């Protein structure tokens, strides 16, 4: 499996039998570059222009944008309602967390999560290998809360997202999160991994 980071909360995940794009954004809105994309499945955590820009897509794809359980090309997807803020969604509404399996690896994309997870949500994301987590604050959880959520989920690998880049100067830089985690990884172009390669202890990976 290969994971590439395209900015904000957008990742391209390519497995042996399926390709997935998460939260495509309007490049003009963010001041970032995002070429046209193709994928079998597109997940959208919520309907904001920096997460649901489907005009970027070409070809046919299946859109998943709500809670539920789905199976596509031998991969299982679970969409889970979560709050976009720390007040039960009363300020920014709700988002959908997506947990899915690809090539015997379980990935969780937290979207614009705004608070720690409930016990019910944790039950639904149990066994996560790779966690894609927002860390920039302001619209989502910040670095300190991200560390707490990581402790709740206990993944093998953490990849931060939704931090300062392009026009999103209101977000904190990824360095704030790395400081909280007390790590300083060298950014990678992409992550290529198999289930047998998962680390024994938690590893933080920053993708360019």
C-alpha positions in Angstrom: 0.0 0.0 0.0 1.1 3.5 -0.8 0.0 6.8 1.0 0.6 10.2 -0.5 -0.3 13.5 1.2 -1.9 16.1 -1.1 -2.4 18.8 1.5 -5.0 19.8 4.1 -6.9 16.6 4.9 -6.4 15.1 1.4 -4.6 11.8 0.9 -4.3 9.4 -2.0 -4.2 5.8 -0.7 -3.4 3.1 -3.3 -3.7 -0.6 -2.5 -3.5 -3.7 -4.7 -7.1 -3.6 -5.6 -8.5 -0.2 -4.6 -7.5 3.5 -4.7 -9.0 6.0 -2.2 -9.0 9.8 -2.1 -9.9 11.6 1.1 -11.3 15.1 1.5 -10.4 16.7 -1.8 -10.1 20.5 -1.6 -10.5 23.5 -3.8 -6.9 24.5 -4.6 -7.7 28.2 -5.1 -9.3 28.3 -1.7 -6.2 27.1 0.0 -3.5 28.4 -2.2 -2.2 24.9 -2.8 -1.7 22.8 -6.0 -4.0 19.8 -6.5 -4.1 18.3 -10.0 -7.0 16.3 -11.3 -7.4 13.0 -9.5 -8.8 9.5 -10.2 -9.8 7.0 -7.5 -12.2 4.1 -6.9 -13.6 5.7 -3.7 -13.7 9.3 -2.5 -14.4 10.0 1.2 -15.7 13.4 2.3 -15.8 14.1 6.0 -18.1 17.2 5.7 -19.3 19.7 3.2 -16.8 22.5 3.3 -14.9 23.6 0.3 -11.6 22.5 1.7 -12.9 18.9 2.1 -15.5 18.2 -0.6 -14.3 19.7 -3.9 -15.4 16.9 -6.2 -14.7 19.0 -9.3 -11.1 17.8 -9.0 -12.2 14.3 -9.8 -12.2 12.6 -13.2 -13.6 9.3 -14.2 -16.1 7.2 -12.2 -15.8 6.8 -8.4 -18.0 5.9 -5.4 -18.6 8.8 -3.0 -18.8 8.1 0.7 -19.9 11.1 2.7 -22.0 9.8 5.6 -22.0 7.4 8.5 -22.6 3.7 7.8 -20.9 0.5 6.7 -19.8 -0.1 3.1 -17.8 -2.7 1.2 -16.0 -1.8 -2.0 -13.5 -4.0 -3.9 -13.0 -6.2 -0.9 -12.3 -3.2 1.4 -14.6 -2.4 4.3 -15.4 1.2 5.2 -17.0 2.5 8.4 -18.3 6.1 8.6 -18.7 7.4 12.1 -20.4 10.6 13.2 -18.2 12.9 15.3 -18.3 16.6 16.4 -16.5 19.3 14.5 -16.1 21.2 17.8 -15.8 20.5 21.5 -19.4 21.4 22.2 -21.2 18.5 20.6 -21.3 20.0 17.2 -23.3 23.0 18.3 -20.8 25.5 16.8 -19.5 23.8 13.6 -21.8 20.8 13.2 -20.7 17.2 12.6 -18.2 15.4 10.5 -17.7 11.8 9.4 -14.7 9.9 10.5 -13.8 7.1 8.1 -12.1 3.8 9.1 -11.3 1.4 6.3 -9.1 -1.6 5.5 -6.7 -1.9 2.6 -4.3 -4.7 2.1 -4.7 -6.0 5.6 -4.0 -2.6 7.1 -6.7 -0.6 9.0 -6.6 3.2 8.4 -8.6 5.9 10.2 -9.1 9.4 8.7 -10.4 11.7 11.4 -11.6 14.5 9.1 -12.1 17.8 10.9 -12.5 16.2 14.4 -13.0 18.8 17.0 -12.8 16.9 20.3 -11.7 13.7 21.9 -13.5 10.5 21.0 -16.3 8.9 22.9 -16.1 5.2 24.0 -18.7 4.3 21.3 -16.6 6.0 18.6 -13.4 4.2 19.9 -15.2 0.9 19.7 -15.8 1.5 16.0 -12.2 2.4 15.2 -10.7 -0.3 17.3 -7.5 -1.9 15.9 -6.3 1.1 13.8 -2.9 0.6 12.3 -2.4 4.0 10.6 -4.1 7.2 11.9 -4.5 10.3 9.8 -5.1 13.1 12.4 -5.7 16.9 12.2 -3.3 18.8 14.4 -3.6 22.5 13.4 -6.3 23.7 15.8 -8.7 26.5 15.2 -11.1 24.4 13.1 -10.1 21.1 14.5 -8.3 19.6 17.5 -5.0 21.2 18.3 -1.6 19.5 18.9 -2.3 18.9 22.6 -5.7 17.3 22.0 -4.3 15.3 19.1 -1.8 13.7 21.5 -4.7 12.7 23.7 -6.7 11.2 20.8 -3.6 9.2 19.7 -3.4 7.8 23.2 -7.1 6.8 23.0 -6.8 5.0 19.6 -3.3 3.6 20.1 -2.3 3.2 16.4 1.0 1.9 15.1 1.7 4.9 12.8 0.5 8.5 13.0 0.4 10.9 10.0 -0.5 14.5 10.9 -2.7 16.6 8.5 -4.7 19.8 8.4 -1.9 22.1 9.6 -0.5 25.5 8.3 0.1 25.5 4.6 -0.7 27.8 1.7 -3.3 30.4 2.8 -4.2 28.5 6.0 -2.1 30.7 8.2 -4.7 30.5 11.0 -3.7 26.9 11.6 -0.7 26.0 13.7 2.4 24.5 12.0 3.1 20.8 12.1 6.1 21.6 14.3 3.8 22.3 17.2 2.5 18.8 17.0 5.9 17.3 16.6 7.1 19.2 19.7 4.1 17.8 21.7 5.0 14.3 20.6 8.7 14.9 21.3 9.8 13.7 17.8 11.5 15.2 14.8 11.0 12.9 11.8 12.4 13.7 8.4 9.5 14.4 6.0 8.9 11.7 3.4 7.5 11.9 -0.1 5.1 9.0 0.5 4.7 6.0 2.7 5.0 2.6 1.2 4.1 -0.1 3.7 2.8 -3.7 4.1 1.2 -5.1 7.2 4.4 -7.0 8.1 6.3 -3.7 8.2 4.2 -2.1 11.0 6.5 -0.9 13.8 6.3 -2.4 17.3 6.1 1.1 18.9 4.3 4.2 17.8 5.9 6.0 14.9 5.1 9.5 13.6 5.5 10.0 9.9 5.3 13.4 8.2 4.6 13.4 4.5 5.6 16.2 2.2 
